[in-house]
Amino acid sequence: MNDAPARSDGFSREAAAGLILLASALLALGVANSPLGSLYDKLLHHEATIGIAPLALTKSLLHWINDGLMAIFFLLVGLEIKRESLIGPLSNRRSATLPVIAAAGGMLVPALIYTAINWGDPVALRGWAIPSATDIAFAVGVIAMLGKRVPSSLRAFLLALAIIDDLGAIIIIALFYSGHLSVSALALAAAGIATLVALNRSGVTKVWPYLIVGLFVWLCVLKSGVHATLAGVVTAIAIPFNGPKGSGDGPLLKLEHVLGPWVSFAIVPMFAFANAGVSLHGITFGELLTPIPLGIALGLFFGKAIGIYGFAKAAIRAGLGEMPRGASDVQLLGTAVLGGIGFTMSLFIGMLAFPGAAAAADLRLGVLTGSLISAAVGYIILANARGSKG
């Protein structure tokens, strides 16, 4: 998803993906607030059936996007996490320490801000994890648009941080946003996971057996009460990195290369279009000051910046990590602000935290406000900052 070389003008695939993601969100907002708004809502809630009875599944288009297509997104995220852990910055303990500590701060502080604002409302508190997420495509896309004005070390730092953030979000979803569990479905899912492990241990390097078993695991997890997208991560972890006879050009990198453009330019924009459309009719500035959207927006903008920058600087001062080469304090702060672009993952967690329509507008308003302010302010800081001479 992020291994394509950048063009000389800095407008790489990441930048293009970030712009398309933004355009999809704006289009959703435009449609939702136009005469087409009712059609937009009806389309998303139109039920579609996949399969043949008794194995058929009937869900709304919105659910197919969030439970089905996003499983492919999480499959790619899982592939990226595994690659970065094997050959990327996360494979080296020294280079991984700073983004790990910064990511921890970037998840903890926003959650605390949201919790403090919504304390006393048990329903609203379900959304504590919403501002803890960073949108990897959007955030890296903004940095890519800045080109050589941002040191490559900071881009690597943000990418590693966002991947760790995604891993944290996956753990949060598994632990805190699962429904009533079905023991039989979980048992079948466990059998599927055991099969994936067996394929890996047996040295199978073809991708299709993993994908077929992964589809079975997805179906089981879908029925189990655990969120179905986690099946994508499990499948990704099982796919071997090395090819036949230890070749580095193995199935993991090949599948990541194939999935990357589809996820960046189709699946994630489709998710944004389906989930970012909020009717602004009757919404005033005072609506943004209500606890849920205010907690999300402040958590993303202030919480992410304070958590990432503060924890990173503390780690550097304590000798636990090194300042990204060629980067200044101001550039590190600008990158931390970009971490407040929660968007895709924040919306996704929000859909799990507030499955009903009651808080949907508040959720989207908070995520869009916090993410857009973080993107704008982070861009301005980085566009005007100078790198370190050291």
SEPA-37801 format. One line per field, with one value per residue (C-alpha): residue number from 1; x, y, z; residue in three letters. Coordinates in steps of 0.02 Angstrom, whole numbers, plus 50000, padded with zeros to 5 digits. Last residue first. Layout:
k (NUM; ...)
px (X; ...)
py (Y; ...)
pz (Z; ...)
r (ALA; ...)
end
This chain:
k (390; 389; 388; 387; 386; 385; 384; 383; 382; 381; 380; 379; 378; 377; 376; 375; 374; 373; 372; 371; 370; 369; 368; 367; 366; 365; 364; 363; 362; 361; 360; 359; 358; 357; 356; 355; 354; 353; 352; 351; 350; 349; 348; 347; 346; 345; 344; 343; 342; 341; 340; 339; 338; 337; 336; 335; 334; 333; 332; 331; 330; 329; 328; 327; 326; 325; 324; 323; 322; 321; 320; 319; 318; 317; 316; 315; 314; 313; 312; 311; 310; 309; 308; 307; 306; 305; 304; 303; 302; 301; 300; 299; 298; 297; 296; 295; 294; 293; 292; 291; 290; 289; 288; 287; 286; 285; 284; 283; 282; 281; 280; 279; 278; 277; 276; 275; 274; 273; 272; 271; 270; 269; 268; 267; 266; 265; 264; 263; 262; 261; 260; 259; 258; 257; 256; 255; 254; 253; 252; 251; 250; 249; 248; 247; 246; 245; 244; 243; 242; 241; 240; 239; 238; 237; 236; 235; 234; 233; 232; 231; 230; 229; 228; 227; 226; 225; 224; 223; 222; 221; 220; 219; 218; 217; 216; 215; 214; 213; 212; 211; 210; 209; 208; 207; 206; 205; 204; 203; 202; 201; 200; 199; 198; 197; 196; 195; 194; 193; 192; 191; 190; 189; 188; 187; 186; 185; 184; 183; 182; 181; 180; 179; 178; 177; 176; 175; 174; 173; 172; 171; 170; 169; 168; 167; 166; 165; 164; 163; 162; 161; 160; 159; 158; 157; 156; 155; 154; 153; 152; 151; 150; 149; 148; 147; 146; 145; 144; 143; 142; 141; 140; 139; 138; 137; 136; 135; 134; 133; 132; 131; 130; 129; 128; 127; 126; 125; 124; 123; 122; 121; 120; 119; 118; 117; 116; 115; 114; 113; 112; 111; 110; 109; 108; 107; 106; 105; 104; 103; 102; 101; 100; 99; 98; 97; 96; 95; 94; 93; 92; 91; 90; 89; 88; 87; 86; 85; 84; 83; 82; 81; 80; 79; 78; 77; 76; 75; 74; 73; 72; 71; 70; 69; 68; 67; 66; 65; 64; 63; 62; 61; 60; 59; 58; 57; 56; 55; 54; 53; 52; 51; 50; 49; 48; 47; 46; 45; 44; 43; 42; 41; 40; 39; 38; 37; 36; 35; 34; 33; 32; 31; 30; 29; 28; 27; 26; 25; 24; 23; 22; 21; 20; 19; 18; 17; 16; 15; 14; 13; 12; 11; 10; 9; 8; 7; 6; 5; 4; 3; 2; 1)
px (51119; 51049; 50873; 50732; 50636; 50450; 50331; 50251; 50261; 50160; 50033; 50007; 49982; 49857; 49755; 49759; 49724; 49579; 49508; 49525; 49449; 49301; 49268; 49280; 49170; 49035; 49036; 49009; 48879; 48781; 48788; 48738; 48555; 48578; 48620; 48787; 48872; 49036; 49053; 49015; 49132; 49274; 49253; 49236; 49397; 49484; 49439; 49452; 49578; 49683; 49753; 49921; 49944; 49969; 50111; 50193; 50183; 50259; 50403; 50427; 50433; 50560; 50672; 50700; 50863; 50868; 50714; 50752; 50823; 50740; 50751; 50881; 50767; 50763; 50712; 50576; 50507; 50508; 50411; 50286; 50249; 50241; 50127; 50015; 50003; 49969; 49848; 49753; 49742; 49670; 49598; 49540; 49473; 49368; 49310; 49267; 49178; 49079; 49021; 49002; 48900; 49006; 48992; 48803; 48827; 48902; 48731; 48657; 48481; 48522; 48702; 48657; 48802; 48884; 49052; 49009; 48966; 49078; 49223; 49201; 49198; 49356; 49438; 49387; 49423; 49582; 49686; 49617; 49621; 49792; 49870; 49790; 49906; 50067; 50017; 49981; 50152; 50240; 50158; 50177; 50366; 50497; 50623; 50657; 50684; 50676; 50500; 50438; 50472; 50344; 50221; 50034; 49977; 49984; 49877; 49740; 49728; 49718; 49579; 49482; 49482; 49362; 49223; 49200; 49185; 49003; 49031; 48929; 49047; 49193; 49134; 49112; 49281; 49366; 49293; 49356; 49527; 49527; 49500; 49625; 49759; 49736; 49745; 49912; 50028; 50179; 50133; 50280; 50192; 50204; 50111; 49973; 49959; 49942; 49802; 49718; 49728; 49645; 49503; 49480; 49477; 49343; 49241; 49258; 49212; 49053; 49008; 49043; 48938; 48990; 48876; 48955; 49136; 49189; 49302; 49433; 49439; 49409; 49540; 49668; 49637; 49650; 49818; 49880; 49819; 49914; 50070; 50045; 50015; 50174; 50279; 50211; 50234; 50415; 50452; 50381; 50484; 50645; 50606; 50631; 50481; 50503; 50555; 50374; 50237; 50103; 50180; 50156; 49971; 49956; 50043; 49904; 49760; 49817; 49868; 49711; 49758; 49650; 49636; 49494; 49365; 49429; 49320; 49161; 49076; 49088; 48939; 48824; 48893; 48869; 48953; 49118; 49097; 49223; 49348; 49330; 49363; 49518; 49580; 49555; 49649; 49794; 49812; 49813; 49942; 50044; 50055; 50093; 50238; 50310; 50298; 50361; 50516; 50556; 50549; 50718; 50809; 50714; 50743; 50606; 50485; 50584; 50547; 50606; 50509; 50397; 50364; 50312; 50197; 50113; 50093; 50014; 49895; 49845; 49814; 49700; 49618; 49571; 49509; 49399; 49341; 49257; 49150; 49098; 49093; 49052; 48931; 48853; 48822; 48748; 48624; 48642; 48577; 48691; 48654; 48714; 48540; 48511; 48629; 48762; 48761; 48601; 48584; 48482; 48463; 48517; 48657; 48546; 48402; 48515; 48590; 48415; 48356; 48506; 48487; 48403; 48571; 48647; 48689; 48758; 48877; 48936; 48967; 49060; 49167; 49211; 49251; 49357; 49458; 49491; 49536; 49658; 49738; 49754; 49837; 49960; 49999; 50019; 50152; 50141; 50317; 50365; 50499; 50374; 50367; 50413; 50272; 50293; 50146; 50000)
py (50923; 51060; 51015; 51040; 51199; 51222; 51317; 51175; 51061; 51180; 51220; 51036; 50989; 51131; 51079; 50891; 50910; 51028; 50905; 50755; 50839; 50909; 50752; 50637; 50747; 50775; 50592; 50532; 50664; 50620; 50433; 50452; 50401; 50293; 50136; 50043; 50171; 50094; 49983; 50123; 50234; 50109; 50119; 50308; 50321; 50196; 50291; 50471; 50483; 50627; 50672; 50594; 50745; 50846; 50730; 50761; 50948; 50926; 50825; 50961; 51092; 50991; 50980; 50833; 50789; 50614; 50564; 50606; 50452; 50334; 50270; 50398; 50473; 50639; 50549; 50449; 50607; 50695; 50551; 50542; 50728; 50734; 50584; 50617; 50806; 50802; 50655; 50729; 50906; 50871; 50695; 50703; 50879; 50823; 50660; 50737; 50883; 50767; 50660; 50796; 50930; 51077; 51027; 51044; 51223; 51267; 51228; 51073; 51099; 51016; 50959; 50786; 50667; 50571; 50511; 50326; 50263; 50384; 50350; 50161; 50178; 50285; 50148; 50007; 50086; 50189; 50140; 49964; 49917; 49999; 49903; 49732; 49675; 49738; 49670; 49501; 49498; 49555; 49419; 49284; 49292; 49396; 49361; 49186; 49060; 48907; 48949; 49121; 49209; 49314; 49174; 49211; 49167; 49346; 49405; 49277; 49332; 49514; 49481; 49379; 49534; 49612; 49497; 49582; 49451; 49400; 49226; 49235; 49353; 49259; 49100; 49185; 49271; 49106; 49025; 49171; 49151; 48968; 49018; 49161; 49051; 48918; 49055; 49128; 48988; 48975; 48818; 48779; 48652; 48766; 48903; 48786; 48713; 48888; 48928; 48763; 48805; 48971; 48879; 48763; 48916; 48993; 48833; 48841; 49026; 48986; 48850; 48961; 49105; 49265; 49411; 49565; 49616; 49796; 49796; 49660; 49626; 49806; 49868; 49741; 49796; 49979; 49945; 49861; 50010; 50127; 50022; 50045; 50232; 50251; 50156; 50266; 50425; 50380; 50331; 50498; 50585; 50498; 50549; 50729; 50843; 50987; 50855; 50817; 50908; 50807; 50647; 50713; 50739; 50564; 50486; 50558; 50512; 50335; 50293; 50359; 50374; 50303; 50354; 50477; 50335; 50233; 50316; 50291; 50176; 50321; 50402; 50264; 50265; 50455; 50511; 50557; 50615; 50757; 50663; 50505; 50597; 50680; 50515; 50422; 50559; 50546; 50355; 50322; 50451; 50415; 50232; 50281; 50390; 50247; 50125; 50256; 50289; 50107; 50037; 50107; 50027; 49863; 49836; 49742; 49888; 49994; 49872; 49694; 49575; 49683; 49805; 49659; 49584; 49751; 49785; 49615; 49641; 49812; 49731; 49600; 49740; 49828; 49663; 49642; 49819; 49754; 49633; 49699; 49887; 49878; 49733; 49818; 49979; 49880; 49804; 49621; 49453; 49302; 49143; 48973; 48896; 48964; 49021; 49154; 49343; 49437; 49626; 49739; 49924; 50026; 50118; 50150; 50216; 50340; 50406; 50416; 50520; 50636; 50660; 50829; 50884; 50875; 50690; 50710; 50850; 50763; 50602; 50700; 50782; 50613; 50540; 50693; 50673; 50490; 50534; 50664; 50542; 50409; 50533; 50584; 50402; 50362; 50495; 50682; 50717; 50807; 50676; 50534; 50430; 50247; 50125; 50037; 50114; 50000)
pz (50630; 50520; 50575; 50452; 50424; 50454; 50340; 50242; 50395; 50505; 50369; 50327; 50510; 50531; 50379; 50410; 50597; 50562; 50433; 50550; 50703; 50607; 50505; 50657; 50768; 50637; 50588; 50766; 50808; 50650; 50687; 50871; 50853; 50697; 50794; 50791; 50905; 50962; 50809; 50685; 50785; 50767; 50578; 50577; 50678; 50564; 50406; 50472; 50613; 50549; 50719; 50673; 50561; 50720; 50769; 50600; 50629; 50802; 50730; 50601; 50738; 50837; 50684; 50568; 50479; 50551; 50652; 50835; 50919; 51042; 51220; 51272; 51404; 51311; 51150; 51240; 51321; 51153; 51074; 51218; 51206; 51017; 50997; 51147; 51131; 50944; 50957; 51102; 51033; 50860; 50874; 51055; 51031; 50883; 50963; 51132; 51049; 50935; 51085; 51218; 51127; 51068; 50885; 50899; 50960; 50792; 50719; 50638; 50569; 50405; 50410; 50345; 50368; 50227; 50290; 50304; 50129; 50035; 50153; 50137; 49947; 49956; 50063; 49946; 49776; 49759; 49909; 49934; 49750; 49726; 49872; 49844; 49704; 49782; 49952; 49872; 49791; 49949; 50054; 49921; 49914; 49828; 49966; 49898; 50037; 49925; 49866; 49921; 50084; 50177; 50209; 50228; 50405; 50471; 50326; 50362; 50543; 50491; 50366; 50493; 50604; 50478; 50541; 50709; 50845; 50869; 50797; 50636; 50546; 50625; 50539; 50371; 50386; 50433; 50276; 50171; 50251; 50204; 50022; 50034; 50112; 49978; 49842; 49894; 49839; 49953; 50051; 50164; 50273; 50424; 50330; 50271; 50446; 50521; 50399; 50442; 50628; 50587; 50499; 50648; 50762; 50652; 50668; 50858; 50856; 50759; 50884; 51035; 50971; 51058; 51098; 51022; 50997; 51016; 51169; 51151; 50963; 50913; 51036; 50972; 50792; 50843; 50925; 50766; 50666; 50782; 50758; 50570; 50593; 50697; 50569; 50428; 50531; 50571; 50392; 50332; 50465; 50406; 50227; 50281; 50242; 50119; 49992; 49944; 50039; 49947; 50017; 50194; 50162; 50086; 50237; 50347; 50230; 50191; 50371; 50453; 50637; 50778; 50961; 50927; 50918; 51066; 51199; 51096; 51220; 51342; 51255; 51316; 51494; 51511; 51674; 51594; 51414; 51416; 51527; 51423; 51259; 51332; 51407; 51242; 51149; 51275; 51269; 51081; 51028; 51183; 51135; 50955; 51014; 51118; 50971; 50847; 50955; 50998; 50821; 50766; 50913; 50909; 50724; 50632; 50658; 50536; 50395; 50354; 50466; 50576; 50432; 50322; 50455; 50491; 50305; 50273; 50419; 50352; 50182; 50259; 50360; 50199; 50128; 50284; 50247; 50090; 50189; 50359; 50323; 50138; 50153; 50304; 50207; 50062; 50184; 50227; 50167; 50177; 50081; 50139; 50150; 50022; 49883; 49903; 49920; 49958; 49948; 50060; 50020; 50172; 50082; 49931; 50036; 50124; 49961; 49884; 50033; 50014; 49826; 49853; 49922; 50097; 50092; 49915; 49965; 50122; 50026; 49891; 50025; 50098; 49926; 49882; 50043; 50004; 49825; 49889; 50010; 49876; 49759; 49894; 49936; 49751; 49742; 49712; 49776; 49616; 49579; 49585; 49744; 49736; 49774; 49941; 50032; 50000)
r (GLY; LYS; SER; GLY; ARG; ALA; ASN; ALA; LEU; ILE; ILE; TYR; GLY; VAL; ALA; ALA; SER; ILE; LEU; SER; GLY; THR; LEU; VAL; GLY; LEU; ARG; LEU; ASP; ALA; ALA; ALA; ALA; ALA; GLY; PRO; PHE; ALA; LEU; MET; GLY; ILE; PHE; LEU; SER; MET; THR; PHE; GLY; ILE; GLY; GLY; LEU; VAL; ALA; THR; GLY; LEU; LEU; GLN; VAL; ASP; SER; ALA; GLY; ARG; PRO; MET; GLU; GLY; LEU; GLY; ALA; ARG; ILE; ALA; ALA; LYS; ALA; PHE; GLY; TYR; ILE; GLY; ILE; ALA; LYS; GLY; PHE; PHE; LEU; GLY; LEU; ALA; ILE; GLY; LEU; PRO; ILE; PRO; THR; LEU; LEU; GLU; GLY; PHE; THR; ILE; GLY; HIS; LEU; SER; VAL; GLY; ALA; ASN; ALA; PHE; ALA; PHE; MET; PRO; VAL; ILE; ALA; PHE; SER; VAL; TRP; PRO; GLY; LEU; VAL; HIS; GLU; LEU; LYS; LEU; LEU; PRO; GLY; ASP; GLY; SER; GLY; LYS; PRO; GLY; ASN; PHE; PRO; ILE; ALA; ILE; ALA; THR; VAL; VAL; GLY; ALA; LEU; THR; ALA; HIS; VAL; GLY; SER; LYS; LEU; VAL; CYS; LEU; TRP; VAL; PHE; LEU; GLY; VAL; ILE; LEU; TYR; PRO; TRP; VAL; LYS; THR; VAL; GLY; SER; ARG; ASN; LEU; ALA; VAL; LEU; THR; ALA; ILE; GLY; ALA; ALA; ALA; LEU; ALA; LEU; ALA; SER; VAL; SER; LEU; HIS; GLY; SER; TYR; PHE; LEU; ALA; ILE; ILE; ILE; ILE; ALA; GLY; LEU; ASP; ASP; ILE; ILE; ALA; LEU; ALA; LEU; LEU; PHE; ALA; ARG; LEU; SER; SER; PRO; VAL; ARG; LYS; GLY; LEU; MET; ALA; ILE; VAL; GLY; VAL; ALA; PHE; ALA; ILE; ASP; THR; ALA; SER; PRO; ILE; ALA; TRP; GLY; ARG; LEU; ALA; VAL; PRO; ASP; GLY; TRP; ASN; ILE; ALA; THR; TYR; ILE; LEU; ALA; PRO; VAL; LEU; MET; GLY; GLY; ALA; ALA; ALA; ILE; VAL; PRO; LEU; THR; ALA; SER; ARG; ARG; ASN; SER; LEU; PRO; GLY; ILE; LEU; SER; GLU; ARG; LYS; ILE; GLU; LEU; GLY; VAL; LEU; LEU; PHE; PHE; ILE; ALA; MET; LEU; GLY; ASP; ASN; ILE; TRP; HIS; LEU; LEU; SER; LYS; THR; LEU; ALA; LEU; PRO; ALA; ILE; GLY; ILE; THR; ALA; GLU; HIS; HIS; LEU; LEU; LYS; ASP; TYR; LEU; SER; GLY; LEU; PRO; SER; ASN; ALA; VAL; GLY; LEU; ALA; LEU; LEU; ALA; SER; ALA; LEU; LEU; ILE; LEU; GLY; ALA; ALA; ALA; GLU; ARG; SER; PHE; GLY; ASP; SER; ARG; ALA; PRO; ALA; ASP; ASN; MET)
end
